[in-house]
Amino acid sequence: MNLNNTHRDIDLEAGEEIKRNEYRKMGTYDFVRRDIERFFAHPEEAIVAPELIQPQLPKPPPEFVRNVWGSAAGVGSGDFHIYRGIRRREYTRLEMIEKNAEEERLNKEFQMKQKELNDLAAEKTAKKRAKRQMKKAKRIAKRKLKPKPGCKSDEDSDCSDEQPLENVVRIEKDESN
């Protein structure tokens, strides 16, 4: 990436780009400003956001240790530093394993709690839905039980669209399923 670019300004009144002849090193602010200007220059183009970086996993423990200290040999001056490096890497690896296990445990707890809350909400919703449907069925049954204003006799087959309340409720439940 070329850090030495010409400094460019945009004349807001004329909408033209003014190019200066001064060269200077671009800083973080200049890079961000340049990117924003590019985005606004072509608003129809999609902006690509970088993907999240996956956490770097520690190296697996070595299968064998190359510097084995014998019982008859004296330890050299550099062996302590080798031992300290091996020990540090192992502690880092174990710490990462414990951290991942804790994250998984917390995630499982969270998922279980979310599932319980969703189940409770679904139960409440179903109960309220059933109550609304019962009220609606009673309202419909009440409306159907009332005689029509044009009918005077009870024996007219045209006027009797009556259904018992249990049948209306049963029909409403079947329709909701």
N, C-alpha and C positions, 0 to 999 in steps of 0.2 A: 504494500500500500504506500503510495506516495504521500509523504507528510507535507511536502512543500506544494501548496496549491495557491492559485491566485485568490485573493479575497474578492468575493462578489457580493454586491448589494442589489436589492430590488427597489426601483423607484416606484413608490406606491401610487403616486398620482398618474404617471404615464404607464405603469405596468411593465416597464422595461427593465432589463437587467443591466446594471452598471458594473463594468469590469474595471477594477483598479490594477495598477501595475505593481503593487507591493506584494512581495512574497514573504510569507511567514509560516512558521511551523503551526500546524493545526493541533488544537488541544481537544479534550473530551467535549467541551461545550461546542466547539466548531463542528465536530463530527456529528453530534446530535442535531445541531441546527441544519447542517447539510442534509441529513436524512429526512428531517421534517419538511424541508423545502422540496425535496424530491417527492415525498408523499403528497403534498398539496399541489405539486405541478401536474401529477397524473392521478387524480382521485379515483378513476375507474379501475386502476390496477389493484389487485388484492395485496394486502400486507401480510408477509409471511413472518410469523412469530417463531422464534427458535423453540425447539422442544425442550422439555425438562431434562436435565442431566440426571441419569440414573446414579444412585449412590455407588461409590467404588467399593467393591468387596475386598477384604484383606486376602492376602495370599494364603493358600492352605498351608498347614504345618509341613515342614520337610519330612520326607519319608526316612531319611537317615541324616545323621550329623557327620559332617566330614572330619571335623577336628575332634577326635575322641582322645580324651586325656587318659593315659594309662596310669596304673597304680604306682609304677616304679619311676615314672618320669616326673620331673618338676614342672610346674606350670610356668610358662613364659610370661613376659610382661604384657604382651598384646592379647593374651587369651581372655583376660578380664573384660576387655572391650567387646570381644566377639561374644562372650557369654551375655554381657549386658544387652547387646543388640538382639540376640536371640530371645532373651527374656522379655524385652520391650515389645517385640513383634508378637510374641505369644500372648502377652497381656492385652495388647490392642485387639488381637483376634478374638479373645475370650470376651472382652468388653463389647465388641461389635455383636457377637452372638447373643449375649445377654440383652443388649439394647433391642435387637430384632425380636427376640422372644417377648420382651415387654411390650413392644409395639403391637405384635400380633395378639397378645392377650387383651390389651386395651381395645384393639379393633374388634375382636370377638365380643367383648362386653358391650361395646357401643352398638354393634349389629343386633345383639340379642335385645338390648333395651329398645332400639328402634322398632324391632319386630313386635315386641310387647305393646309398645305405644300404638303402632299401626293396627294391631289386633283389637285393642281397646276402642280405638276410634271407629273401626269397622263395626264392632258390636253396637256402639252407641248409635251410629248412623243407621244400622239395620233396625234397631229398636224404634228410632224416631220415624223411619220410613214406614214401618208396620203401623205405627200409631196414625200417621197421616193417611195411609190407605184405609184404615178402619173408619176414620172420620169421613173420608170421601165416600166410602161405601154406605155409611149410615145416611149421609146427605143425599146420595142418589136414591137409596131405598125410601127415604122420607118423601122425596120428590115424586117417586113412582107410586107411592101409596096414596097420595092426594088424588082425588077425582079431578078429571079434566073439567074445565069450566063449561063446555058444551054438553056434557053428559049429565042427564038427570036421573036416569034409572040405574040401579046397581047391576041389572041383568044384561046390560049391553056388553057384547063381546068386544066391541071396538074400543070401549072405554077402559077396559080392565087390562092394563099392562103391568099389573102388580106381580111382584116376586117377593117371596119371603126374604127377610133380612139375611138369613144364613146363606141362601143361594147367591145373593148379591156379593156378600163377603167372599164366598168361595170363588166366584167368577173373578173378582178383583185380584185375589191371590194368584189364581192361575195365569192371569194376564201379566202380572208383574214378573213371573218366573219365565 
